[in-house]
Amino acid sequence: MVISLKELLDDPKLADIDDPEEKFITSGVSWQMYEALLAKLEDNSHYRVTYLDEILEIVSPSIRHENIKKRLAILIERYLYLKRIRFNPMGSSTIKKELKQAGVEPDECYSLYEQKNIPDLAIEVNITSGSIDKLEIYRRLGVAEVWIWQFNRLRLYHLREETPSEFLETYGYEEIKSSELLLKLNINLLEKCIQISDEIQAIDEFERGA
């Protein structure tokens, strides 16, 4: 059953998601309602909205979540700058395709070498366990590589469009040890520096080993 935007906004569970890392999930949401909700929240960057096949998820990120995702972004962008790799930071831009019935707002995302509408790299920070299958969304949108930070480590996934049936459990993505987009990036060093709370120390240590 498809619900209306008013029913969605009036849901009492939605009112409680101002607490750290709270999630609101509901089903039966049409694409039109999803678009209307995005428009309603256009001036509110506090929420992350995800959509897949009439299932809608809204997340209110915690301060810890935002600290980690920001530090990750700073370090990645320092690496791209040091290696003279041209990039377009797309932040938490909404990426969506109605025909694919999928939409997402990554924690951070980048197109590399040239500006594109769909990023090459998307980054997700999971403080609590995930619910909607983000890799399936990214597959439908055609994002080449997805990095997921969870349990103090990065898990990297690269889309295998030529052999998707070999990676059904990860929705056509292969889990990889190092990035195929940023071949020389030291992932172990990046993981270590993400966990350094002093930003200057984190950058200094990262740049010494980059």
C-alpha positions as CSV (number, residue, x, y, z in Angstrom):
1,M,0.0,0.0,0.0
2,V,1.4,3.4,-1.0
3,I,1.4,6.0,1.7
4,S,0.9,9.8,1.3
5,L,3.5,12.4,2.1
6,K,1.3,13.7,5.0
7,E,1.2,10.2,6.5
8,L,4.9,9.9,6.1
9,L,5.7,13.2,7.8
10,D,3.1,12.7,10.5
11,D,4.5,9.3,11.5
12,P,5.4,9.5,15.2
13,K,8.6,7.5,14.7
14,L,9.9,10.2,12.4
15,A,9.7,12.8,15.2
16,D,12.1,10.7,17.3
17,I,15.1,10.7,14.9
18,D,16.8,13.7,16.3
19,D,18.6,11.4,18.7
20,P,22.2,10.3,17.7
21,E,22.3,7.9,14.8
22,E,18.5,7.2,14.8
23,K,16.9,5.6,11.8
24,F,13.4,5.7,10.5
25,I,12.3,3.1,7.9
26,T,9.0,2.6,6.2
27,S,7.7,0.8,3.1
28,G,5.0,1.5,0.5
29,V,6.5,4.9,-0.4
30,S,6.0,5.8,-4.1
31,W,8.7,7.5,-6.1
32,Q,6.6,10.7,-6.2
33,M,6.5,10.7,-2.4
34,Y,10.2,10.2,-2.2
35,E,10.8,13.1,-4.5
36,A,8.4,15.3,-2.5
37,L,10.2,14.4,0.7
38,L,13.5,15.3,-0.8
39,A,12.1,18.7,-1.8
40,K,10.7,19.1,1.8
41,L,14.1,18.4,3.3
42,E,16.1,20.3,0.7
43,D,17.2,23.0,3.2
44,N,17.8,20.5,6.0
45,S,21.2,18.8,5.5
46,H,20.9,17.0,8.9
47,Y,19.2,13.9,7.4
48,R,20.3,11.2,4.9
49,V,17.5,9.8,2.8
50,T,17.8,6.4,1.0
51,Y,15.2,4.8,-1.3
52,L,14.9,1.3,-2.8
53,D,11.8,-0.3,-4.3
54,E,9.3,1.7,-2.2
55,I,11.3,1.3,1.0
56,L,12.5,4.6,2.5
57,E,15.1,5.1,5.2
58,I,15.9,8.4,6.9
59,V,19.0,8.6,9.1
60,S,19.9,11.4,11.6
61,P,23.7,11.0,11.8
62,S,25.5,11.3,15.2
63,I,28.3,13.7,15.9
64,R,30.7,10.7,16.0
65,H,29.4,9.7,12.6
66,E,30.0,13.1,11.2
67,N,33.5,13.4,12.7
68,I,34.6,10.1,11.1
69,K,33.1,10.9,7.7
70,K,34.7,14.4,7.7
71,R,38.1,13.1,8.7
72,L,37.9,10.4,5.9
73,A,37.0,13.1,3.4
74,I,39.9,15.4,4.5
75,L,42.4,12.6,4.2
76,I,41.1,11.4,0.8
77,E,41.2,14.9,-0.5
78,R,44.7,15.5,0.8
79,Y,45.8,12.3,-1.0
80,L,44.1,13.4,-4.3
81,Y,45.8,16.8,-4.0
82,L,49.2,15.4,-3.2
83,K,49.0,12.9,-6.1
84,R,47.7,15.6,-8.5
85,I,44.6,13.6,-9.3
86,R,41.8,15.8,-10.5
87,F,38.5,15.2,-8.7
88,N,35.1,16.7,-8.1
89,P,33.9,16.4,-4.5
90,M,30.1,15.7,-4.5
91,G,29.6,15.5,-0.8
92,S,26.2,14.0,0.2
93,S,24.5,14.9,-3.1
94,T,21.3,13.0,-3.9
95,I,22.0,10.4,-6.5
96,K,18.9,8.8,-8.0
97,K,17.3,7.1,-11.0
98,E,13.6,6.7,-11.2
99,L,13.8,3.9,-13.8
100,K,16.0,2.0,-11.3
101,Q,13.8,2.9,-8.3
102,A,16.9,3.7,-6.3
103,G,18.2,6.8,-4.6
104,V,20.9,7.5,-2.0
105,E,22.8,10.3,-0.3
106,P,26.3,9.0,0.4
107,D,28.3,10.3,3.3
108,E,30.9,11.4,0.8
109,C,31.3,10.8,-2.9
110,Y,33.7,11.8,-5.7
111,S,33.9,11.8,-9.4
112,L,37.6,11.4,-10.5
113,Y,39.5,12.9,-13.4
114,E,36.4,14.7,-14.8
115,Q,33.0,15.9,-13.6
116,K,30.2,13.4,-13.8
117,N,26.6,13.1,-12.6
118,I,27.3,9.7,-11.1
119,P,30.3,9.5,-8.8
120,D,33.1,7.0,-9.3
121,L,33.5,6.5,-5.5
122,A,30.9,6.6,-2.8
123,I,31.7,6.4,0.9
124,E,29.4,5.2,3.7
125,V,30.0,5.4,7.4
126,N,28.0,2.9,9.4
127,I,28.0,3.5,13.2
128,T,25.0,1.3,13.6
129,S,24.1,-1.7,11.5
130,G,22.8,-1.0,8.0
131,S,19.3,-1.9,6.9
132,I,18.6,-1.0,3.3
133,D,20.9,-2.8,0.9
134,K,23.2,0.1,-0.1
135,L,25.3,-2.0,-2.4
136,E,22.2,-2.9,-4.5
137,I,21.4,0.8,-4.7
138,Y,24.9,1.7,-5.8
139,R,24.8,-1.1,-8.4
140,R,21.6,0.2,-9.9
141,L,23.1,3.7,-10.1
142,G,26.4,2.5,-11.6
143,V,28.8,3.6,-9.0
144,A,32.2,1.9,-9.6
145,E,33.5,1.7,-6.1
146,V,32.0,1.8,-2.6
147,W,33.9,2.1,0.6
148,I,32.1,1.3,3.9
149,W,33.5,2.2,7.3
150,Q,32.3,0.0,10.0
151,F,33.8,-1.5,13.2
152,N,36.9,0.7,12.8
153,R,37.9,-0.6,9.4
154,L,37.2,0.1,5.7
155,R,35.6,-2.5,3.5
156,L,36.1,-1.8,-0.2
157,Y,33.9,-3.0,-3.0
158,H,34.4,-2.7,-6.8
159,L,31.5,-3.2,-9.2
160,R,32.0,-6.2,-11.6
161,E,29.6,-5.4,-14.4
162,E,31.2,-8.1,-16.6
163,T,30.7,-10.9,-14.0
164,P,27.9,-9.9,-11.6
165,S,26.7,-13.4,-11.1
166,E,29.9,-14.3,-9.3
167,F,29.2,-11.8,-6.6
168,L,25.5,-12.3,-5.9
169,E,25.8,-11.9,-2.1
170,T,27.4,-8.4,-2.6
171,Y,25.0,-7.4,-5.4
172,G,27.6,-7.6,-8.2
173,Y,30.4,-6.0,-6.2
174,E,33.7,-7.8,-5.3
175,E,35.2,-7.0,-2.0
176,I,38.8,-5.9,-2.6
177,K,41.9,-5.2,-0.4
178,S,43.0,-2.0,-2.2
179,S,41.2,0.5,-4.4
180,E,41.2,0.0,-8.1
181,L,40.5,3.7,-8.6
182,L,43.3,4.9,-6.3
183,L,45.9,2.2,-6.9
184,K,48.7,3.5,-4.7
185,L,46.5,4.5,-1.7
186,N,47.6,2.8,1.5
187,I,44.3,1.6,3.0
188,N,45.9,0.4,6.3
189,L,47.5,3.8,6.8
190,L,44.1,5.5,6.0
191,E,42.3,3.3,8.5
192,K,44.9,4.1,11.2
193,C,44.7,7.9,10.6
194,I,40.9,8.0,10.5
195,Q,41.0,6.9,14.2
196,I,43.4,9.7,15.3
197,S,41.1,12.3,16.9
198,D,43.6,15.2,16.5
199,E,43.0,16.4,12.9
200,I,46.5,17.9,12.4
201,Q,48.2,14.8,13.8
202,A,46.0,12.6,11.5
203,I,46.9,14.6,8.4
204,D,50.6,14.8,9.3
205,E,50.9,11.1,9.9
206,F,48.9,10.3,6.7
207,E,50.9,12.6,4.5
208,R,54.2,11.2,5.8
209,G,53.2,7.7,4.6
210,A,51.1,8.7,1.5
